[in-house]
Amino acid sequence: MDKLDIHIHNTIPKLFWYNVEHHSDDISNWQKEKGIWKSTTWREYGTFVNHISNALLDAKIEKGDKVSIISLTRFEWVVCDLAIMSIGAVTVPVYPSNTKEQVRYILDHSQSKFVFAEDQEQLEKIWENLDILRKVVVFDKYQSIENKKVMLFDTFRGNGKHYGSNHKDQLNQLIKDGKPENIISLIYTSGTTGRND
């Protein structure tokens, strides 16, 4: 087994993919589903992140682009964060307790092109911002709407699986090209979400 070298594996994505490759059958995390704890191996974790990374590439998200996540902490949250970092884009976390006005300010100020939203409640906060966004992907079911910019997470993941099968080297090259000095996240704390005007 190749030895972990922090001079080579010098970014969070490189460390993550090292674990996927070298500890594939080990349990990476646990999550509760319908009251029952379920384990996920590094291989399963990596496959999930691979699909979302490739789905973002399919959606034309590029290095340095801002991608917001507005959701409570859940497995999909960290999967999306790692996928965003893996392609060199920048995660913009948004507190799910933020108001519609605060969400609009953060999306506009960060110049986010893409949003992962948890559910119907969070989607409604974004609805008026759809003109500035390329796509909104919703983790949970939402009311059926006629807007091509909004899609379910499972559908989005399927897009990534298809895209990745036809672009096998693109993601690996982006991970390899990552540098420690690259920005991976813009965090709007409770003291930076309000306007001064």
Residue pairs with C-beta under 8 A, 6 or more apart in sequence:
1 22
2 22
4 15
4 18
4 22
8 14
9 15
9 18
10 179
10 180
11 85
11 175
11 178
11 179
11 180
11 182
12 82
12 85
12 184
13 82
13 85
13 86
13 175
13 178
14 175
14 176
14 178
16 46
16 49
16 82
16 86
17 46
17 86
17 175
19 28
19 42
20 42
20 43
20 45
20 46
20 49
21 46
23 42
24 41
24 42
24 43
24 46
25 41
25 42
25 43
26 41
26 42
27 39
27 40
27 41
27 42
28 40
28 41
28 42
28 44
28 45
29 39
29 40
29 45
29 75
30 37
30 38
30 39
30 40
31 37
31 38
31 40
31 74
31 75
32 38
40 75
45 79
48 79
48 157
49 79
49 82
49 83
49 86
50 160
50 164
50 171
51 157
51 158
51 160
51 161
51 164
52 79
52 80
52 83
52 156
52 157
52 160
53 83
53 86
53 87
53 160
53 164
53 171
54 159
54 160
54 161
54 163
54 164
54 167
54 170
54 171
55 83
55 156
55 157
55 159
55 160
55 163
56 67
56 83
56 84
56 87
56 89
56 114
56 160
57 87
57 160
57 163
57 167
57 170
57 171
58 159
58 160
58 162
58 163
59 114
59 134
59 135
59 159
60 134
61 67
61 84
61 87
61 89
61 113
61 114
61 134
62 87
62 88
62 89
63 87
63 88
63 89
63 174
64 88
64 89
64 90
64 183
65 89
65 90
65 113
65 114
66 89
66 90
66 92
66 110
66 111
66 112
66 113
66 114
66 186
67 80
67 84
67 89
67 90
67 91
67 92
67 112
67 113
67 114
67 115
67 116
68 91
68 92
68 93
68 94
68 106
68 107
68 110
68 112
68 114
68 115
68 116
69 77
69 80
69 81
69 91
69 92
69 93
69 94
69 115
69 116
70 93
70 94
70 95
70 96
70 98
70 103
70 115
70 116
70 117
70 118
70 122
70 125
70 126
71 77
71 96
71 116
71 117
71 118
71 119
71 122
71 139
72 96
72 118
74 118
74 139
76 116
76 139
76 153
77 116
80 91
80 116
81 91
81 185
84 90
84 91
84 184
85 91
85 178
85 184
86 171
86 174
86 175
86 178
87 171
87 174
88 174
88 177
88 178
88 182
90 183
90 184
90 185
90 186
91 184
91 185
91 186
92 106
92 107
92 110
92 112
92 185
92 186
92 187
92 188
93 185
93 187
93 188
94 103
94 106
94 107
94 188
95 102
95 190
95 193
96 118
96 121
96 122
98 106
98 125
98 193
99 125
100 124
100 125
100 128
102 193
102 194
103 125
103 126
103 129
104 125
104 128
104 129
105 193
105 194
105 195
106 112
106 188
106 193
107 115
107 126
107 129
107 132
107 133
108 129
108 132
109 188
110 186
110 188
112 133
113 133
113 134
114 133
114 134
114 135
114 136
114 137
115 126
115 133
115 135
115 136
115 137
116 136
116 137
116 138
116 139
116 153
117 123
117 125
117 126
117 136
117 137
117 138
117 139
118 138
118 139
118 140
119 138
119 139
119 140
119 141
119 142
120 138
120 140
120 141
120 142
120 143
122 138
123 136
123 138
123 142
123 150
126 133
126 136
130 136
130 147
130 149
130 150
133 149
134 149
135 149
135 150
135 151
136 149
136 150
136 151
137 150
137 151
137 152
137 153
137 156
138 150
138 151
138 152
138 153
139 153
140 153
141 152
142 150
142 152
164 171
